[in-house]
């Protein structure tokens, strides 16, 4: 009986560790430019709005703050790439679980995707 419980606990711990990895960049997404100033309409075509979130109440406990931020940025770039964009204007960045911990448990980004001719 104890052996069965230990296997279950180890299995759950393994799954939590796997879920604590930051989202990786897809091929081509490393070229996506992230900006904090809205791009010029003369140079850029608006493609759409996106939002992403990395971490969470469970996986956020097992990730460093830098990995949560990296994963959220990577998700944003991956989604922009799929939309055909090359630039993302980040409208807002927030941690909606900050009241639960002094650590960053998650990060949510809201952005606008553009195709720019630089």
N, C-alpha and C positions, 0 to 999 in steps of 0.2 A: 504493500500500500504506500509506504513512504517513498519507494523507488518511483512509483507512478507519479506522485506529486512532484518530485524533483524533476522528472522529465518534462512535466507540464510547465513548471516554473522556468526551466532552462529554455524551453521552446518559446514561451512568451517573451523572455528576455532577449532571445535571438531576434525575434520579429521586431521588437522595439529598437534594437540596435540597427537593423536594416532600415527602418523607417526614419532613423535619425540622420540619414545622409542628405546632404544638400542636393538639389536638382542640378544635373550637369547640363552644360551647353551642347546644343545640337550643332552639327557641322554647318558653318556659315553664320551662325548667330554671334560669333565673336566680333563680327564686323558691324553689328548694330550699334549705333551711337545713342547714348542716353543723355538727355539735356534737361536743364532746369528752367530754360527760357523757351517760350513757345516759338516754334520755327516760323519763318516768314512764309506767307501764303504765296508770294511770288516765286519762291524757290521750292516749295514743298506742297505735295498733295495730301490732304487728310484722308486716312484710310479707315479709321475707327478707334473706338475706346476699348481698353482692356483693363482687367484687374486680376491680380494674382495674389496668392498668400502662401507663405512658407512657414513651417513649424506648426505648433499647435499645443494643446494642453499636455499631451503625452510626449510626442516626439520633441517638442521644444525643450523639455527638461534634459534631453540627452544631447542637444546640439549647442555648440558654442555660438555666441551672438554673431560672430563674423560669418559662420556657416549659414545661419538663418538669412542674413542679409545677402550673401552670395547666391543662395538658392532662389530667393525672391527675384534678384536681378536677372539670374539665368532664365527663370520662367518667363519673365517679361520679354527678354530678348528672343527666346524660342517662339513665343506667341507672335511677336512682331514679324519675325522671319516668315512664319506660316501665312501671315496676312500680306506678305509682299513688301513690307516696309523696310526702311534702313535707318530710321530715326524714331526714338520714343521720347516724348515730352512727359516727364514725370509730374503729374499734377499733385499727388499727395502720397505720403509714406507714413504709415502709422502702425502701432503695436496695440491691437485692441484687447490684449490680455495683460497689459501692464499692471493692472490693479491686482493681479494674482501673484506676482513675483517681482523681485528686483531684477531678475534676469529677463532678457528678451525672449519670450516664449514663442512669439510669432512676429511676422512682418507682412503687412499688406501694402501693395503698391497699386495705384490707379494711374494709368497713363494714356496718352493719345499717340497713335501710330501714324507716321508720315512716310511718304516716299519723297525724298529730297534729291535735288540735282545740285550737288555742291561742286 
